[in-house]
Amino acid sequence: MPDAALIKKLEAAVEANWEKQVGWLQNLVRFPSVRGKEGPCQDWLAREMAARGWSVDRYTLSEVQMDHLPGFSPVMDTDYQQAVQVVGTVRAPTSTDGGQKGRSLIVQGHVDVVPPGPEEMWQFPPFDPVISGEWMNGRGAHDMKQGVCAMFFAMDALRSLGLAPASDVYVQTVTEEECTGNGALSTLARGYRADAALVPEPTGGTLTRGHVGVMWFRLRIRGVPVHVAVADTGTNAIMSAYAVLNEVYLLTAEINAKAKDHPLFAGMNNPVKFNPGVIRGGDWGSSTPAWCEVDCRIGLLEGTPLAEARQQVLDAVAKAAKGDSFLANNPPEILWNGFQADGFHLKPGSEAERVLGEVHQAVYGEKLVSHVSTGVADVRFYLNYYGIPALCYGPKGEGAYAFDERAHLPSLKKNTLSIASFIAEWCGVRGL
C-alpha cells in the first residue's frame, strides 16, 4: 500500500509550490506552440529541465530515422528541422550489485496545440492565460499543457522534500501528438525505455482503458473548368468531392453498426468519427472548379489493421467515383498524410495500473475508474510496439480544440499530488 505519511508530506509540498506552479503554467500557455512553431516553447522547457539539474537531450525529428518503425505516420508540408523534442533524464545511482532500487518510468506530454481559430470568438485571447475563478483560459491549457505542468511539479514536490526517484525517470516533452505521434515515436527510436510510461492527458482523473485508431488522408479530385454560364458542359470538383465525402460517411455508419459488438466500444454511440476538416478548391468564382482537396480524419475500431481500414476508404471513394461520368475515368487520389494510428487497449492486470489505482484511492478517496476514448493518445506507442505498460491519466479541463479552452486548477493540484505519489511508489525514493 502507498505510504500515507509520504503522501501527506507531498501534499504539503505541492501546496507550498502551488503559486509558482500556476505562474509556470501561465508561462507555458503563452507560447503559441502550433505545429511548426513549437521550438521556443521546447527551448524554454529544456532550460527548465537544465535548471533542475536534469540531463537534457534536445533534438529535432529530422535527426531521427524512424520511417521504418511501426506506428510511423507520413507527413507532407512539414519541416521536421523545426520539430524540437526534449527529454530530461533524472538518473538514479546503481547499487553495488549494479541494479536500482525502484522501477524506471517515462512521463511524457506534448506541447503542440491546434490552431485557435478566429481570436475574436474567444472570451479572452487564446494565448493570454487569464484566470477566472478555478479556471485558466488558453489554447493548450487543457490539452495538454496542464499535464506537462503536473509532470514537472510532481518531480518538484519530491525535490522539496529532499527526495528523488530511486530509479531512472525520463521527462519527455514532444510535438506532433495532434497530427502524427511521431514525436513520441522518436523518443523510442532514440532508445528511451522504462518499466512503465505515464502520459497525463486531461482525463479528469480517470484511466484511459482504450481508444480508437485514427487515419488522416487528403482527397484530391479533378474537374472540367468551364464558364458558369455553360456549367452543365463541365464538372465541378467541389461538388464531386461532396458526393465522395457522403460515401465515406456511409462507410462510417457501417463501421459504427459493427462497433455495437466490439469489446471496448459496445454501448457507446458512434465511436468512429469521420471529419472533412480542411477544404481547398477552385480558381475563379465564375468557373466550375477544376480541382478540390479535402483533408480528412476517420477513426477505426481498435483491432482493425490499418491496411484493412485504408482499403475500406479506398473502396468507398471508388464506389462514389463510379457514379460520376468524369470521375469514373479520372478517379480521385488519396494521399495518406498524417495520423496512421492504431487503436489502443490497456488490459487490466498490469502492476503499473495496480500501483496507480492504489495511489489514486489514497489521494482522491475513491476508486480509479477507466474510460474509452474516441480520440488517440501517445500511449499506444509504448504498449503496442514496445510492450511498456502505458497509463493515460491526468487532470480535467474543458474545451479541447474549442473556443475558450480552459484548465481546472483544483484538478491540476490534485493530479500533481497523485502523479508525485505514483512516482514515489513506482520508482521508490532516495535522499538527494
Buried (B, 14 or more C-beta within 10 A) or exposed (E): EBBEEBBEBBBBBBEEBBEEBBEBBBBBBBBBBBBBBBBEBBBBBBEBBEEBEBEBBBBBBEEBEBEEBEBBBBBEEBEBEBBBBBBBBBBBEEEEEEEBBBBBBBBBBBBBBBEBEEEEEBEBBBBBBBBEEEBBBBBBBBBBBBBBBBBBBBBBBBBBBEBBBBBBBBBBBBBBBBBBBBBBBBBBBBEBBBBBBBBBBBBBBBBBBBBBBBBBBBBBBBBBBBEEEEEEEBBBBBBBBBBBBEBBEEBBEEBBEEBEEBEBBEEBEBBBBBEBEEBEBBEEEEBBBBBBBBBBBBBBBBEBEBEEBBEBBBEBBBBBBEEBEBBEEBBBEBBBBBBBBBBBBBEEEBEBBEBBBBBBBBBBEEEBEBBBBBBBBBBBBBBBBBEBBBBBBBBBBBBBBBBBBBBBBEBBBBBBBBBBBBBBBBBBBBEE
